Amino acid sequence: MQILRRKAYARAGLIGNPSDGYHGKTISLVVRDYCAEVVLYEWDEIELIPSQQDHSRFNSVHELQRDVALHGYYGGIRLVKATVKRFVDYCDLTGTKLHDRKFSIRYQSNVPRQVGLAGSSAIITATLRALIAFYEIDIPRELLPSLALSVETQELGIAAGLQDRVIQVYEG
């Protein structure tokens, strides 16, 4: 059984923001100490496995309260699910044929949450990389940032910055 592992690193913006006075110019870098990793392998059904951050069992109501305060009501599993859906939409739209094999997919991330390091985008980018490898298709690299952005903005209705995915895709 082939096990695919794909990563995407956290992003730090040094200067600029597409909405500020720099006219969309930014300088960003990847932070290799933090990443999201997706593991995907062939399986007998499509299975999305929640990570530790998506847990739904707690030792007390106060533990649940702390978890919601830290992580909100949604974990990264919705990002993975929305990415798979958007990936299939893209392939349908472009006439890209996908094989019928099924897979199990899980993610983990050590990107600190809600501090501007693009952890959600890292999960999405890593998921796209794993899907592209599993289905053995080519999506031009220059289209990947927009496809990843569409997962957050169009699929999930999340306000997302424009610079995150570019540096995560190109890692430059």
C-alpha positions in Angstrom: 0.0 0.0 0.0 1.4 3.4 -1.0 1.3 6.0 1.7 1.5 9.6 0.5 2.7 12.3 2.9 2.5 15.9 1.9 3.4 19.0 3.9 2.8 22.7 3.6 4.6 25.1 5.9 3.4 28.0 7.9 3.7 31.5 6.4 5.0 34.7 7.9 4.4 38.0 6.2 7.3 40.4 6.7 6.0 43.4 4.9 3.1 44.5 2.9 -0.5 43.3 2.6 -2.6 43.1 -0.6 -5.0 45.6 1.0 -2.5 48.2 2.3 -0.6 50.9 0.5 1.9 48.5 -1.1 -0.4 47.9 -4.1 -0.5 44.2 -3.4 3.2 43.7 -3.1 4.3 41.6 -0.1 7.4 39.9 1.2 6.6 36.6 2.9 8.5 33.5 3.9 7.7 29.9 5.0 8.4 28.9 8.5 9.7 25.4 8.3 9.4 24.8 12.1 5.7 24.7 11.7 3.7 22.7 9.1 0.5 20.9 8.3 1.0 17.3 7.1 -1.5 15.2 5.3 -1.3 11.4 5.1 -3.4 9.8 2.3 -3.5 6.1 1.3 -5.8 3.9 -0.7 -8.7 2.5 1.3 -12.0 0.7 0.7 -14.1 3.9 1.1 -13.5 7.7 1.2 -12.6 8.3 4.9 -11.6 11.6 6.5 -10.0 11.0 9.8 -10.2 13.8 12.4 -7.0 14.8 14.1 -6.4 15.4 17.8 -7.5 19.0 17.2 -10.9 17.8 16.0 -11.6 15.7 19.1 -15.1 15.6 20.6 -14.5 13.8 23.9 -13.7 15.8 27.0 -13.1 15.0 30.6 -15.3 17.9 31.8 -17.4 20.7 30.6 -14.6 23.1 31.5 -12.2 21.2 29.2 -14.8 21.6 26.4 -15.1 25.3 27.2 -11.3 25.7 27.0 -11.1 23.8 23.8 -13.8 26.0 22.2 -12.0 29.1 23.4 -8.7 27.9 21.9 -9.9 26.2 18.7 -13.4 27.4 18.0 -16.2 25.1 17.0 -14.6 23.8 13.9 -11.4 21.9 13.5 -9.3 21.3 10.4 -11.4 18.4 9.2 -13.8 20.8 7.5 -10.9 22.2 5.6 -9.9 18.8 4.4 -13.5 18.0 3.4 -14.0 21.3 1.6 -10.6 20.9 -0.2 -11.5 17.4 -1.5 -14.9 18.8 -2.7 -13.3 21.8 -4.4 -10.6 19.6 -5.9 -13.3 17.4 -7.5 -15.2 20.5 -8.7 -12.0 21.8 -10.3 -11.4 18.5 -12.0 -15.0 18.3 -13.3 -14.8 21.9 -14.6 -11.5 21.3 -16.4 -12.5 17.8 -17.7 -9.7 16.1 -15.7 -10.6 12.5 -15.3 -10.2 11.0 -11.9 -9.7 7.2 -11.3 -12.2 5.4 -9.1 -9.9 4.3 -6.3 -10.9 5.5 -2.8 -8.7 6.8 0.0 -8.4 7.5 3.7 -7.0 10.9 4.6 -5.9 12.5 7.8 -4.0 15.6 8.8 -2.0 17.0 11.6 -0.7 20.4 12.2 1.7 22.1 14.6 1.1 25.6 13.2 0.0 27.8 16.1 -3.6 28.8 15.7 -4.9 32.4 15.2 -1.5 34.1 15.2 -1.3 34.9 11.5 0.9 31.9 10.4 -1.7 30.6 7.8 -2.4 27.3 9.5 -5.7 26.8 7.6 -4.0 27.5 4.3 -1.3 25.0 5.2 -3.9 22.3 5.8 -5.6 23.1 2.5 -2.3 23.2 0.5 -1.0 20.0 1.9 -4.4 18.3 1.1 -4.3 19.5 -2.5 -0.7 18.2 -2.9 -1.8 14.8 -1.5 -4.8 14.6 -3.8 -2.8 15.6 -6.9 -0.3 12.8 -6.1 -3.0 10.2 -5.4 -4.9 10.9 -8.6 -1.6 11.4 -10.6 -2.8 14.5 -12.3 -1.2 17.8 -13.0 -2.6 21.1 -11.9 -0.3 24.0 -12.9 1.5 25.4 -9.9 0.4 28.9 -10.7 -3.2 27.9 -10.3 -2.8 26.2 -6.9 -2.9 29.3 -4.8 -6.2 30.4 -6.3 -7.6 26.9 -5.9 -6.6 26.8 -2.3 -8.0 30.3 -1.7 -11.3 29.3 -3.2 -11.7 26.6 -0.6 -11.7 29.2 2.2 -13.5 32.0 0.5 -16.0 30.3 -1.9 -16.5 26.9 -0.2 -16.4 27.8 3.4 -17.1 31.6 3.4 -14.0 32.4 5.4 -12.4 35.8 4.9 -8.9 34.8 3.9 -5.8 36.9 3.1 -4.4 36.8 -0.4 -0.7 36.2 0.3 -0.8 33.0 2.3 -1.1 30.3 -0.3 1.4 31.8 -2.8 4.3 31.4 -0.5 3.1 28.0 0.7 2.8 26.7 -2.8 6.1 28.1 -4.1 8.0 27.8 -0.8 10.4 30.5 -2.0 
